[in-house]
Every structure is written in C-alpha cells, then in structure tokens.
C-alpha cells in the first residue's frame, strides 16, 4: 500500500513537471513605442529590445533610481534585426507620468526654544568657538579645535570676530568693513526676502561671522573651503564643542574678491536662513533637511557663478558618476563633491523653472525633507521629476537658458557629454551608473539595415530609459520606434 502511494506521488510530480513550461524567453512587442517616452527595466533579468530604423542617430538616456550608495551596471548591444527573437503580443510597459497630491503643509513659526538674552557685558571682547577640523567622528569632542576670537566690527545686524591666531593686519580693517557692508546692505535682506528671516538664536541681536584660517586646513590639512554654516551651531540642545549655540557662520580669513565673496556669503547665509525656518517651536530642536537639497537651495541663492561653474562642468562631463539624492554628503564620502553639487543645483533649478516660482520658499518652510519635501511641493513623484529632468538635460533644453549657456560657453562645455557606444553583435558594452544618476549614449547607425538595441540591467536597480532620434536639418518621419520587452520569470 505504501509502495502504491509512493508511485502515485511520483507520477503526479512527473505530470506537473511536464505541464510546467521551460524558462523560454517571453518576447513582447510594442509597435507603438514612442520616442522620448520612458520605459522601465525593473524586473529580474529583464531585457529590452528596441528596433532602430537604419541610417540615423539615436540618443539613449538611461537613469538609475536605486540608492545613491550603489553603483549599478547596464549592458548594451546592437544586433541585426533579422537575428532577433520572434515577436508576440503588444504589452510593453511604459512609465506613466503620475502626479501625487500633497496634504496641506504646516509652516513652523520659529518662536520658541531660544537661549535667554545676553547683556553686552556677557558678550565681552572675546568669545570661544569650536570647529570640527579632522576626518574623525562628528560626535567626538576630540575632533574639534577651540577658536578664541575677538570682536572686530559690529553693525546693525552683524558682528565680526577674528581668530586670535591671525597676525595683526592679516585681514585688513577695510576688508572687514566691506564684509559687514555686503552682508547688511545686500546679502541678508536679499536672502531673508527669499528664504525667510534669520533666527537670533543666542539673542545677542546680531549674526556672528568668525574669520579663521582653520578653513584652509580642514580634514588634516587636505581640504580648504571658503565658508561653513553648521546646523548644530543653531541648536541650543547641542553643547560645545559639538555646537556653538548661536546664529553664525565660519568664514575663511583668506577672503576672495568682491564678486566671489558675494556669492560665498549668499550661499552661507542661505544655509543659515533655511536652518532658521526649520527650527522647531520647542527646545531649540531642528528638523534637518537632507544635504543634497540643502546645498541646492543655498546654490539657488547665489547671484553669480563663481561658486558653481566648476561644479557644473564636473557634473556634465560624466553625469553617471554623481548621484543626485545624497542625504548625508559627509558620511557618504561625498562632502564637497563638485559633480554632486552641480547635479543638485541643475535639478532644483529645473524644478523651480517648471513649477511654482515660489517653490524655493515652499521647500524651505516645509517640515518634510528630501524627496518627500520635493514631492509635496510639486505634486509630482520624484521618479517622474528625475526622468523628465534627465531628458531635458540630454536634449540640451535645460542648458539653453542664456545665463547657463554663457557659463558653459566660457567653460568650453557643450552640455552633457555622451558616452561613446562600443557595443555590437559580438560583444556588449557595460556601463556603470550610480543610484539617482544617469548616462547618455549616442548610437550612430551607419548600416543600411535596421538594427535592434538590446538593453540588460542589474536586477533591483530600477532602471528607466528613453530613446530619442537625433534629427538632422531635414524633416524625419521616424517618430516611432518599436520596442520588444523580454522578461525571464
């Protein structure tokens, strides 16, 4: 009886195995796949096959929506269309542009959690500040330098402190006066009109500026920066040396020329204003914005290009290397990475140009952060915004604005640099793209016969791609490109 039961089970298994199909390729054709539309390549081992008419040039824009810490690979190959696998039902998967509705957002009124007012006698002529100067842990007090600085100038809104390690006359009184004048007459009023008022965290009536040579030798002497605003300094619940409990910025004592100084001050005061708007009502706590969006907003406040031009050039030269969404630049090893900063500025500028002109203020005042903040303010998903932005950059539309075009011409940049295509029927071209970055590949098809582009990407990398025909001067009727989407289940 037992033997009979075992035979019955074995026969059922054989029947099930016979009924189960082999892992054959399920090829799906979409004859109406539109040029400039977006398609996903998200499924495990999914393969896209795109038929490209002959004697034309095409631009492939491939974006990766995975985490910025990941570097993903995508492989391209051109094969003769006659060698392609058979076609079947038209069920391609276009990525639809879908908006998100945002709930009403509350705006913090920053009125509570501040330190008691200081009297002039408490301020004194000198004051101690603390600055993180090594590569060590930001939470380790041993990684901070103590700066003793004396008050050198005091205006209606600004007090300037000078690090006592500087020799007398190393920063001239005229430059300090210029600094106060620039902040009070131009920078602070302009930034407050864009971002909202600065908080007087220590209640001394003035925004502190600390001139120090330490900014020329951070991270053990390897890094030099022009200025720095730290959110920890604005928090009254963070004790020294981790914070300074005051509204302030650190400025390199080697001051740049007037135009560059104006850009630098605008950037740093914008950081201070953004932090001010995010101070919660109680206990001086802070709802932090993610680094990538915080830096973008600060760059948006700069009136000139001295702090941006080299960053734009780095990003456009190799966009696949520079992730857009990086919540913490320092911990990701991307602090002051020029390409990442160029990416976030161009993306936020594009969002502002195509949505509410008050978008910057909405982002600053929102208690949300990162992509969630952006989605609430625009009513669009981040994935949609990212795809449209990459296509705008790849086509050159985003870079055609007169101010941007003038900067790129001065730098000798033609815009996004495409990756040369080297794949053919005999071998694949492998491309590496960071999460929330993209790459552009141009395909010159000299053959008189149509060819098929085969795209294979890492699983879970959340690839999105679009193919655009590069039109010549003469009109073209090739406005549609058929797509084959191949899944292996």
N, C-alpha and C positions, 0 to 999 in steps of 0.2 A: 504493500500500500504506500509505504514511504517512497519506494523507488518510483512508483507511478506518478506520485505528486511531484517529485523532482523532475521527471521527464516532461510533465505538463508545464512547469515553470520555465524550463529550458526552451521549450518550443515557443512560449509566449515571448521570451526575450528575443528569439530569432525573428519572430514576426515583427516585433517593434523595431528592431534594427533594420529590417528590410524596408519597413514603411518610412523610416526617418530619412530625409534626403541628405545626400552628401553636402559638404560645405562648398557647394558650387557658387560661382560668382553670380550675384543677382544684379544685373545691369539695368539701369533705368534711364530712359531718355527723356529729356525735356526739350522739345523742339522750339519752344518759345522763350528760352532763357535770354533775358535782356542784358545787353551791355550796360555797364555801370550799376547793375543790381548787385546785391550782396547775397552770398550763399554761405552756409555753414559747412564745416568739415569736423564735426564734433564726435561722431560715433567711433567706437574702437575699430581700428584698421580700415576706416572709411577711405574711399578713393574717389576723386572727382575726375572725370574725363570730359574735356571741353574741346569740341571740334572747332578749329580755326580756319576760316577760308584762306586761300593761298594769296601770295604776293601782297602782303600787308604787314603792318607792325602793330603789336599789341602791348599794352601795359597791364601787368598783373599786380594788383595791390593785395598783399596778404597780411592780415593783422592777427595778433595772438592775444586772447583775452584771459589767459591764465594769470596766476600770481606773478608779481614782478620779480620775485626771488628765483623764478625758474627760467632756464634757457631751453627753448623747445626747438625741435628740428622739423623741417618740412622738406619734401623731396619733389623735384620737378623733372619731367622727361617729355620730350616731343617724339611722337611715333607716327608713322604714316597712317592716315585714317583707314586705309584698306586693311590694315592689320588689327584694327580694333575689334573687340568682342561684339557679339550680336546685341541688338537693342531690344528693349521691351517697353513696358507701359510708361506713359509720361507722368511721373510722380516725383519730380525734383523738389528740393526743399529750399525755397527762397527764404531769406531772413526778412521778415516784415518789420517795418518801422512802426513801433507801438509806443505810444506815449504813456506816461504814468501820471495819475492825478495825485496831487500833493494835498495833504491836510493843512489847514491853516496853521501857520507857524507863530509861536510866541516869540517876542523880542525881549531880551533881558534889558531892564533898566539898571545900570550899574551904580547902585547907590549904597550898598552895604558892604560890610566886611573889611573896612579900611582901618589903618592904624590911627591912633589918636594924633591930633595935630601936634606938630613940633614948634616950639618957640624959636626965635632967632638964636637965642643963647645956646640951645641944644645943637643947632647945626654946626656952630664953630667955624673955624677957618680950614680945618682939615676933616676928611672923612675916609673911612676904610671901606673898600670894595673887594669882592672876591671874584675870581675869574678862573674857569676851567682851562688849563693850558697844556694838558698832556693828552696821550692816547688812552688814558685809563678810564675806568668806570665813572660815569657822570654822577653816580651816587656815592662815590668815595671822596670824603673830605680831603684826603691827602693829595688829590689830583688838582687842587685849586691853589692859585697864588693869591697872596694878600697884597692889595694895592693901597698904599696910603697916598691920597691925592688932596691937593689944596684948591680951594675955590679961587678961580682966577677972573671970572666975569659973571655978572648977574644982570639979566634983563627982566622984562615983564613976565616972560613965560619960560625962560631958560636959565640954568646955572651951569657953567662950565668948570669942570675940575681937571687939574693937571697932575698926572702921576709924578710923584716926587723923585723918581729915579731919572727923570729927564733933566738935562743940564739947563741952566738958566739961558734963556734966549733960543733954545732949540725949537720952540714953537713961538713965533713972534706974536706980540700983542695985537698987531694988525690982523693976523690970520684968525686969532680968537675972536676979535671984534667982527670980522667977516662971517665967521661961523654963527655967532649969535644973531647977526642981522639977517642972514639967509634963513635961519630957522624961524625967526619971529615974523619977518615981513613976508615970507613966501611959503616955505615948506609946511610949517604947522597949520596955517589957515587953509591951505590948499588940501592937505591930507584930511583934515577934520571935515571939510566940506564933502569929501568923497566917502570917507570911512566912518565918520562919527568922532566925538570928542575923545581926547586923551584923558585917561583917569589919573588923578593926582593921588597915587597910591599911598605915599608917605605923608601927604597933607602938608608939604612944605611950600606949596604954591608954585613950584617950578619943575620943569622937566630937566633931569640931570644928564649931562653929557660928560663922559670920562675919557679924556685923551690919554692914551697909554701906548708905549712901544711894544707891549706884550702881544698885540695883534699881529705883529710882524714875525713872531716866532712861536706860534701855536703848534700843538702836536709834536713837541720835542724839537721845534725849530724848522719843521718841514713845511708848515703852512703859514701863509701871510694873507690876511684879509683886511678889508677897508673898514668894516664896522660890524657890530653884532648887537642884536636885541634878543634877550632870553626871556621866555615866558616865566621861568622860575623866579626871576627878579621881581615880577609883579605880584607874586603870591605871598601874602603875609603869613601863610601857614608853613612856608619853607624857610627854615632858619639858615643863617650864614654857617658855613661858606657856600652851601648849595644854592642860596638865593640872597639877594641884597635888599629885599623888602622895600622896593621903591620903583617909581616910573623913571626909566633911564635907558641909555644906550652906551655901549663902549665904542670908541672911535679910534682908529689908528692915528697916532700922533704925526705920522708922515702924511700930512693932508694932501690930496690931489688938487689939480687945478679947479677953477671955479665951476665949470660945466660938469665935470665928473663928480665934484663934491655935491652939487645939487642933486644929481641922480642918486648918489650914495645916501645922502640924508633922506631923500624922498622914500627910498626903499626901506630904510631902517625905521623911520617914523611911521610908515605904513604898517610895519610889523607891530609897533607899539600901539597903534590905533586899533588894529584887529584884535590884539590881546585885550585891550581895554573894553571892547564891545563884548568879549566873551567872559569877562569876569562875572561870576555868579553873584547873586544878591547877598548871600550869606557866607561868612567865614573866609572871604577872600579866595575861594577856590576857583578853579578855572576849567572851563570846558574846552579842551585843546582841539585846534584844527590840525589835520594831517599835514605833514611837511610839504608835500607836493603842491597842495592847493594854497597853503600859506605863502609859499615862495612865489607862486603865480600871482597872487593878489598884490604882493609887495612889488613885483616887477611891473604890474599894470600901473602903478603909481609913478613910475619914473618918467620924467618929461623928455629925456634924451635916450641915446642908445649906448653910452659908454659902458654901462654895466651889463649890456645884453648882446652886443654884436658878436663877440667871440663865442657866446653860448649858442646863438642861433646857428652860426657856421658849423660848430661841432655836431649839433643835432642833425642838421640837413645833410652833412657829409655821410653819416652812417646811422640812420634812424633805428635800425634793428637792434642796436646796442643799448639804447637808452629807454628804459621803462618810464611810462608816464606816471602811473599811480604808485608812489612810494611813501607809505605812511610815516616812516622814520628814516630819513636820509643817513643819519649818523650810524645807527645800528645796522643799516643795510650796507655800510661801507661806501655810500654814495654822497657823502657830505661834500657840498660844493662841486659836485659833478657837473661840468658845463653842459653836456648834452641833455641830461635830465632836466636841467633848469630851462634850456631852450625849448624843450618839448612842452613843459607845463605852461610856459608863457604863451606859446603859439596856440595851444589848445584852449586856454581860458580866454584869450583874445578872440578866437573864433567863436566860442560860445557866446561871448558878450555881443559881438557884431551881429549874430543871427537870432538873438533873443532880446529880452528886455534890456534897454540901455542901463537900467538900474540894477543889473544882475550883480555887479560887484558889491553894492551895498547890501543886497539880499544875502549874499554868501557870507559877508562879514557879520551880519546881525543874527544869522541863524544859529541855534544851539546844536544843529546837526553838524556832521563833519564828513570830509572826504567825498566819495561818490554819492553817498546818500544826500549830502548837502546840495550837491550839484543837481541831482535828480529832482529834489523838491523844488529848487529854484527855477528849473527849466521846464518841468513837467515831462521830461524825456528820460528814458533809461540811459545809463552810461554806455551800454553796448551800442545803442543807436548813435549817440553823440560821437563815440570813438570812431565808428565806421565812417560816418559822414565827414568827420574831420580828416581822416587819413586820405579819403578820396579827394577832398578839396586840396590837400597839400600835394598829392601826387599829380593832380591835373594842373597845378600852378595857380588855381583860382585864389587860394588863401594868400599867396605871396604876391599877388598883383597890385595890392594897395600901394599907393605912391610912396608912403613913408617906408614901408618894408622893402619895396623894390629898390629904393635909393640906398638903403643899408646893404642889401645883398649885392648890388652893383659895386659898391665901394669895396666889399669884401671879395669880389670876383666870384660870387656864388650864383649859380643858375637855379637854385632851389634844391629839392630833394634829389640826391644823387642815386640813380637807379643801379641795381646790381646787374652786372653783365650776365647774360644767360649762357651757360656752357653745357646744358644737358642735350642729349639726342637719343636716338632709338637704342643706342648701345650702352648708354650709362646715364645715371641720374645725377642731377645737381642737388647737393644738400645745402640748405640754408639754415642758419641759426638765428632765432629771434627771441628776445626777452619778452616775458609776460607784459602786457599792455604796451608793446612796441609793435612796429610794423616794418615791412620791407616792400620795395617796389622792384619788379623785374621787367625788363623790356625784351620782347620777343621779335626779332626781325625774321620774318618768314620769306626767304628768297625762293623757296620751292614753288613750282607751278602747280602743285597739287596741295589740297588741304591736308593739314596735319592735326593731330589730337594731342592736347596738353594733358598730361597725367599728373595729378597732384595727390601726394600722400603725406599725411601729417601724423605727428605724435598723438596717441590717444590722450584724452582728457585735456589737451592743450587749448581747446575752444577756438579753433581756427575759424577765421572769416576771410573770404576772398571775393574779389571782384575783378573782372577783365574788361578793359576798355580798348577799343580800337583807336589807334593814333591816326587821326585823319590827315590826309595831305591837303594841299590847297584846293584840289578838285573835289566836288561833292562825291560822297560814297553812299552806296545803297546797302552796305553791310552794317545794318544797325541791330541785327540779332545774331547771337552765337548759340548753337545748340549745346546743351550740357548733358553729360551722362554722369549720374551719381551711382557709384558702386559701393555696396555695403557687404561686408562679411559678418554674418551674425555668429 
